[in-house]
Amino acid sequence: MSSALVEWTASPGSITKYVVTAAPGPATCTTDGTACVIGGAAGTEYTYTVVAYAGNVASAPSAPSNPVTLEAPVVSPTPPATDATMTSDLSSGQTVGVGMKITVGGEGYAAYSTVDITLYSEPTLLATVVTDAQGSFRQEITIPAGATVGEHTIIASGVDAAGNPYYMKLPVTVAPQLAQTGSRATGILVAAIALLSVGAVLVVLGWRRRPAVRLGR
């Protein structure tokens, strides 16, 4: 999974918090315990350092941890069960077609962690995205050419702030493609664009006639 559990030995004294920093950044975590989970991009090698705070007084950073490479979320052969629903720019009840682009959004993931967006029934990876500092994402995806007509589910797979598997879903219905209707619609659109272009030229000409992991302490 695209997160790391970082643990360290408690520092002596009246410690009020610890701040762990990933390298490369920008992910950090703050805790009053001696362990925390930090999200990261899958396939990236990270090291971690920890700083102890006694009030506003900070210790020197620890030595870097051993390097770890985070793994991508596991793609399940079947849609994982979840009640969390992604947002999208689709209207309620709107169907999608092969080649159609839609924008989906999700939240509740670990900050700066990798999320895989997959179309089911047959799992087809549509996109991989890294979340922002709030654990959210927005991503444009394309319905693939191999998508069959009928009901499907788009799943965003990742981890939550505690490092547990976390999924969001978006049910979609792929509609049949009507080639004849599509050709006619394309012809009408081209004609409309041509008319619009002529109108634009006339307007312009008319206008121109006028003036104007693990750490040791």
C-alpha positions as CSV (number, residue, x, y, z in Angstrom):
1,M,0.0,0.0,0.0
2,S,1.1,3.6,-0.7
3,S,1.8,4.5,3.0
4,A,4.5,3.8,5.5
5,L,4.2,3.1,9.3
6,V,7.1,5.0,10.9
7,E,8.1,4.1,14.5
8,W,10.8,5.5,16.8
9,T,12.0,5.3,20.4
10,A,10.6,8.0,22.8
11,S,12.9,10.9,23.6
12,P,13.7,11.7,27.3
13,G,12.1,14.7,28.9
14,S,8.7,16.4,28.6
15,I,8.0,15.8,24.9
16,T,4.8,17.4,23.7
17,K,4.9,16.2,20.1
18,Y,6.9,14.6,17.3
19,V,7.0,15.7,13.7
20,V,8.0,13.1,11.1
21,T,9.1,14.3,7.6
22,A,9.4,12.2,4.4
23,A,12.2,12.7,1.9
24,P,11.3,13.4,-0.8
25,G,8.5,15.6,0.6
26,P,6.2,17.2,1.2
27,A,4.4,14.6,3.4
28,T,4.7,15.0,7.2
29,C,2.8,13.7,10.3
30,T,2.5,15.0,13.8
31,T,1.8,12.9,16.9
32,D,2.3,12.8,20.6
33,G,3.0,9.0,20.3
34,T,6.0,7.1,18.9
35,A,4.5,6.0,15.6
36,C,2.5,7.5,12.7
37,V,1.4,6.7,9.2
38,I,2.6,8.8,6.2
39,G,1.2,8.5,2.7
40,G,3.4,8.5,-0.4
41,A,3.5,7.9,-4.1
42,A,3.7,4.3,-5.1
43,G,7.0,3.3,-6.6
44,T,8.9,6.1,-4.9
45,E,11.7,5.4,-2.4
46,Y,11.5,7.4,0.9
47,T,13.4,8.0,4.0
48,Y,12.0,9.6,7.2
49,T,13.4,11.8,10.0
50,V,11.8,12.7,13.3
51,V,12.0,15.9,15.4
52,A,10.9,15.9,19.0
53,Y,9.4,19.1,20.6
54,A,9.2,20.1,24.2
55,G,6.8,23.0,23.9
56,N,8.3,25.3,21.2
57,V,11.9,23.8,21.6
58,A,12.8,21.4,18.8
59,S,15.4,18.7,18.9
60,A,17.9,18.1,16.1
61,P,16.4,15.8,13.4
62,S,17.1,12.1,13.8
63,A,19.3,10.2,11.4
64,P,17.3,9.2,8.3
65,S,15.4,5.9,8.5
66,N,16.2,3.0,6.2
67,P,14.9,3.6,2.7
68,V,11.5,2.1,1.8
69,T,9.7,1.9,-1.6
70,L,6.0,2.2,-1.3
71,E,3.7,-0.2,-3.2
72,A,0.7,0.6,-5.4
73,P,-2.8,-0.2,-4.1
74,V,-3.8,-3.8,-4.8
75,V,-6.3,-4.0,-7.7
76,S,-9.0,-6.5,-6.7
77,P,-10.5,-8.9,-9.4
78,T,-14.0,-7.9,-8.2
79,P,-15.3,-4.4,-7.1
80,P,-14.5,-3.9,-3.4
81,A,-17.5,-3.2,-1.2
82,T,-17.8,0.4,-0.2
83,D,-20.5,2.9,0.8
84,A,-18.3,5.9,-0.1
85,T,-19.2,7.5,-3.5
86,M,-17.0,9.7,-5.7
87,T,-18.2,12.9,-7.1
88,S,-18.3,13.4,-10.9
89,D,-19.4,15.9,-13.6
90,L,-22.2,13.5,-14.8
91,S,-25.8,14.5,-14.4
92,S,-28.1,12.3,-12.4
93,G,-29.0,9.2,-14.4
94,Q,-26.7,10.2,-17.3
95,T,-25.2,7.3,-19.3
96,V,-21.7,7.3,-20.6
97,G,-20.3,6.2,-24.0
98,V,-17.0,4.7,-25.1
99,G,-14.4,7.4,-25.4
100,M,-16.3,9.8,-23.2
101,K,-14.2,11.8,-20.8
102,I,-15.5,12.5,-17.2
103,T,-14.0,14.1,-14.2
104,V,-14.2,12.2,-10.9
105,G,-13.3,13.3,-7.4
106,G,-12.6,11.6,-4.0
107,E,-11.6,12.4,-0.5
108,G,-10.6,10.6,2.8
109,Y,-7.4,9.1,1.5
110,A,-3.9,9.5,3.1
111,A,-2.3,12.8,2.1
112,Y,0.1,12.5,-0.9
113,S,-0.8,8.9,-1.4
114,T,-1.4,7.0,-4.6
115,V,-5.0,6.2,-5.8
116,D,-5.7,3.8,-8.6
117,I,-9.0,4.4,-10.5
118,T,-10.3,1.2,-12.1
119,L,-13.4,0.3,-14.2
120,Y,-15.2,-2.9,-13.3
121,S,-16.7,-5.5,-14.3
122,E,-13.4,-6.7,-15.9
123,P,-10.9,-4.6,-14.0
124,T,-9.4,-1.9,-16.3
125,L,-7.0,0.7,-14.9
126,L,-8.2,4.1,-16.0
127,A,-5.8,6.4,-14.2
128,T,-3.4,6.7,-11.3
129,V,-3.4,9.9,-9.2
130,V,-1.6,11.2,-6.1
131,T,-3.8,12.9,-3.5
132,D,-3.3,16.4,-2.2
133,A,-2.4,17.6,1.3
134,Q,-6.1,17.0,2.4
135,G,-6.1,13.4,0.9
136,S,-8.4,14.5,-1.9
137,F,-8.1,14.2,-5.7
138,R,-9.8,15.2,-9.0
139,Q,-9.0,13.3,-12.1
140,E,-10.2,13.2,-15.7
141,I,-10.7,9.6,-17.0
142,T,-11.8,8.2,-20.3
143,I,-14.3,5.3,-20.8
144,P,-12.2,2.7,-22.6
145,A,-13.0,1.2,-26.0
146,G,-13.4,-2.2,-24.5
147,A,-16.2,-1.2,-22.1
148,T,-19.3,-3.3,-22.8
149,V,-22.8,-2.0,-22.8
150,G,-24.5,-2.1,-19.4
151,E,-23.8,-1.3,-15.8
152,H,-20.3,-0.8,-14.4
153,T,-18.6,0.5,-11.3
154,I,-15.6,2.8,-11.2
155,I,-13.5,2.2,-8.1
156,A,-10.8,4.5,-6.6
157,S,-8.5,2.3,-4.5
158,G,-6.0,3.7,-2.0
159,V,-5.4,4.0,1.8
160,D,-6.9,6.2,4.5
161,A,-5.0,8.3,6.9
162,A,-4.4,5.3,9.2
163,G,-3.0,3.2,6.3
164,N,-6.0,1.0,5.9
165,P,-7.4,0.1,2.5
166,Y,-10.0,2.7,1.4
167,Y,-12.3,2.6,-1.6
168,M,-14.7,5.0,-3.2
169,K,-17.1,4.0,-6.0
170,L,-19.1,5.6,-8.9
171,P,-21.7,3.5,-10.6
172,V,-22.0,4.2,-14.4
173,T,-24.1,2.8,-17.3
174,V,-22.4,2.4,-20.7
175,A,-24.9,3.1,-23.4
176,P,-24.9,1.6,-26.9
177,Q,-23.1,3.6,-29.6
178,L,-25.4,4.6,-32.5
179,A,-23.1,5.2,-35.4
180,Q,-25.7,6.6,-37.8
181,T,-27.0,9.1,-35.2
182,G,-23.5,10.0,-34.3
183,S,-22.6,10.8,-38.0
184,R,-25.7,12.9,-38.5
185,A,-25.0,14.8,-35.3
186,T,-21.4,15.4,-36.4
187,G,-22.6,16.7,-39.7
188,I,-25.0,19.1,-38.0
189,L,-22.2,20.2,-35.6
190,V,-19.8,20.9,-38.5
191,A,-22.4,22.9,-40.4
192,A,-23.2,24.9,-37.2
193,I,-19.5,25.6,-36.7
194,A,-19.2,26.7,-40.4
195,L,-22.1,29.1,-40.0
196,L,-20.7,30.4,-36.7
197,S,-17.3,31.0,-38.4
198,V,-18.9,33.0,-41.2
199,G,-20.9,35.0,-38.6
200,A,-17.7,35.7,-36.7
201,V,-16.0,37.0,-39.9
202,L,-18.9,39.3,-40.6
203,V,-18.8,40.7,-37.1
204,V,-15.1,41.3,-37.2
205,L,-15.3,43.0,-40.6
206,G,-18.2,45.1,-39.5
207,W,-16.3,46.1,-36.4
208,R,-13.2,47.0,-38.4
209,R,-15.2,49.5,-40.4
210,R,-15.7,51.5,-37.2
211,P,-13.0,53.4,-35.4
212,A,-11.7,51.7,-32.1
213,V,9.4,3.1,8.8
214,R,11.8,2.7,11.7
215,L,13.9,5.4,13.3
216,G,16.5,5.2,16.1
217,R,17.0,8.2,18.3
